[in-house]
């Protein structure tokens, strides 16, 4: 069967995969969410990863609307299947990348670039030293066994912080519309002129989207290379 063949393909590469997984803390898995074979193979690798105690995250994208309902339904089924096998699943909405005047060649590669940007942003959360640091243990406690993961990154000025923070939850590229998160991790990137009052405004606004007993972890990183006055990166589930 198709499933048996996909399992066999992974089994044939098992030793190579396990070598890659050795001495690894976090694994990001990317595949076509509407393809049952690749998702089955992804789940098989995730099982190997989880057995080694590795934090395992899937990052993918939904099919475009013009791919039809069959593809959309298959992607939803595969997402539910992966949520049982992987710590967290993050799904971007391909339809949100469609813009007027964008060539086909650029449009189809845009979603791939977005997936790369998401992964790099998550890695940066623990790699960049800050005034208040976020470490790998913080990341694990937020993502581990988290189901569908919420992610967003926004940049802007400090002129209207409440509006800027609202964009974290409104202007997303995600398929998910989940709210009332119970776990969150966010990092504020700004220049050295960031005020405690501004941190407070950001934190208070984010808490409005969390449950009353939500576990919150935050970090602050001074980064003068940021073109805008402020950048906020948020993970939640």
C-alpha positions in Angstrom: 0.0 0.0 0.0 1.0 3.7 -0.2 1.5 3.9 3.5 3.7 0.8 3.6 5.8 2.0 0.7 6.4 5.4 2.4 7.3 3.7 5.7 9.7 1.4 3.8 11.3 4.5 2.2 12.0 6.0 5.7 13.2 2.6 7.1 15.7 2.4 4.3 17.2 5.7 5.4 16.8 5.1 9.1 20.5 5.0 9.9 21.2 8.2 8.0 18.3 10.0 9.6 19.3 8.9 13.1 22.8 10.2 12.5 21.4 13.6 11.6 19.2 13.5 14.7 22.1 12.8 17.0 23.1 15.7 19.4 20.1 17.7 18.2 17.9 19.8 20.4 15.2 20.9 18.0 14.0 19.6 14.6 11.9 21.5 12.1 10.0 19.3 9.6 8.7 20.7 6.3 6.5 18.9 3.8 3.5 19.2 1.5 0.5 19.1 3.9 -1.9 18.0 1.2 0.3 15.0 0.3 -0.6 11.9 2.4 2.6 10.1 1.5 5.0 12.9 2.5 3.0 13.6 5.6 3.2 9.9 6.6 7.0 10.0 6.1 7.2 13.2 8.1 5.3 11.6 11.0 7.7 8.6 10.9 10.7 10.9 11.2 8.9 12.8 14.0 8.5 9.6 15.9 12.2 8.9 15.6 12.9 12.4 16.7 10.6 12.3 19.7 12.0 9.0 20.9 15.4 10.8 21.3 13.7 13.6 23.3 14.1 16.2 20.6 11.7 19.1 20.4 9.9 18.5 17.1 8.0 21.2 15.1 6.2 20.9 11.7 6.0 24.0 9.5 4.0 23.9 6.4 1.3 25.6 4.3 -2.3 25.0 3.4 -3.2 24.3 -0.3 -4.2 27.3 -2.4 -8.0 27.7 -2.8 -7.7 26.9 -6.5 -6.3 23.5 -5.7 -9.8 22.4 -4.7 -11.8 21.0 -1.7 -10.2 17.6 -1.9 -6.7 19.0 -1.3 -8.0 21.3 1.4 -9.8 18.4 3.2 -6.8 16.2 2.9 -4.6 18.9 4.4 -6.9 19.3 7.4 -6.9 15.5 7.9 -3.1 15.4 7.7 -2.7 18.3 10.1 -4.9 16.5 12.7 -2.8 13.4 12.1 0.5 15.3 12.6 -0.7 16.9 15.8 -0.7 13.5 17.4 2.8 12.8 16.3 4.6 16.2 16.6 5.1 18.6 19.5 3.6 21.6 17.5 2.2 22.1 14.1 2.4 25.6 12.4 0.4 26.0 9.2 0.7 29.1 7.0 -2.3 30.1 4.8 -1.2 30.1 1.2 -4.1 32.2 0.1 -2.9 35.1 2.1 0.2 35.3 -0.1 -1.8 36.1 -3.2 -1.3 39.7 -4.3 -2.2 41.7 -7.3 0.5 42.0 -9.9 2.7 39.3 -8.5 4.2 36.9 -11.1 3.4 33.2 -10.8 7.0 32.3 -10.4 7.3 34.7 -7.4 4.0 33.8 -6.0 4.7 30.1 -5.7 8.1 30.7 -4.0 6.8 33.3 -1.6 5.3 30.7 0.7 8.7 28.8 0.8 10.4 32.0 1.8 7.9 32.6 4.6 8.4 29.1 6.0 12.2 29.8 6.1 11.5 33.2 7.8 9.4 31.5 10.5 12.0 28.9 11.3 14.8 31.5 11.5 12.7 33.8 13.7 12.0 30.9 16.1 15.7 30.1 16.3 16.6 33.7 16.8 14.4 33.8 19.9 17.0 31.7 21.8 20.2 32.6 19.9 20.2 36.4 20.5 21.4 37.6 23.8 19.3 40.3 25.4 18.5 42.4 28.5 16.1 39.6 29.4 17.1 36.3 27.7 14.9 33.5 26.5 16.6 30.1 26.5 15.9 26.7 25.0 14.1 25.5 28.1 11.7 28.4 27.7 11.1 27.5 24.1 10.5 23.8 24.9 8.1 24.6 27.7 6.0 26.7 25.2 6.1 24.4 22.2 6.3 20.9 23.6 3.0 18.9 23.2 1.4 22.2 22.1 -0.7 21.0 19.2 -1.4 23.8 16.7 1.1 26.6 17.2 0.5 30.3 16.8 3.3 32.5 15.5 3.7 36.0 14.3 6.3 38.7 13.9 5.6 42.4 13.5 7.7 45.6 13.1 6.7 49.2 13.5 7.0 52.4 15.4 6.3 53.0 19.1 3.8 55.8 18.4 0.7 53.6 19.0 1.8 50.4 20.8 -1.7 49.0 21.4 -2.5 49.1 17.7 0.9 47.5 16.9 0.3 44.7 19.3 -3.2 44.1 18.0 -1.6 43.4 14.6 0.2 40.5 16.1 -3.1 38.7 16.3 -5.0 40.2 13.4 -2.4 40.5 10.6 -1.2 36.9 10.6 -0.1 34.6 7.7 -1.5 31.6 9.6 -4.4 29.3 8.7 -5.4 29.1 12.4 -7.9 31.5 14.0 -7.3 30.2 17.5 -7.6 32.7 20.4 -7.3 32.5 24.3 -3.9 30.9 24.5 -2.7 29.2 27.6 1.1 29.3 26.9 2.9 32.2 25.3 6.5 33.3 24.6 7.3 36.7 23.1 10.5 38.7 22.6 10.7 42.5 22.1 13.5 43.7 19.9 14.2 47.4 20.1 17.0 50.0 20.5 18.3 50.9 23.9 15.7 53.6 24.3 12.9 51.1 25.1 11.1 52.2 28.2 9.7 50.0 31.0 6.3 51.7 30.4 6.4 50.5 26.8 7.2 46.9 27.9 4.2 47.1 30.2 1.9 48.3 27.5 3.0 45.5 25.2 2.6 42.9 27.9 -0.8 44.1 29.0 -2.1 44.1 25.5 -0.8 40.6 24.8 -2.4 39.3 28.0 -5.8 40.3 26.6 -5.5 37.4 24.2 -4.5 34.9 26.8 -6.4 32.8 29.3 -6.4 34.1 32.9 -4.0 31.3 34.0 -1.8 31.5 31.0 1.9 30.9 31.4 3.9 33.8 30.0 7.6 34.0 29.1 9.1 37.2 27.6 12.4 38.5 26.6 13.9 41.9 25.6 16.7 42.3 23.1 18.5 45.5 22.3 19.1 45.6 18.5 20.2 48.8 16.9 20.1 47.2 13.5 16.3 47.1 13.5 15.1 49.5 10.8 11.9 50.2 12.6 11.6 51.3 16.2 10.3 48.0 17.4 9.9 44.3 16.6 7.8 41.8 18.5 7.9 38.0 17.9 5.2 35.8 19.5 4.7 32.1 19.9 1.6 30.8 21.6 -0.8 27.8 21.9 
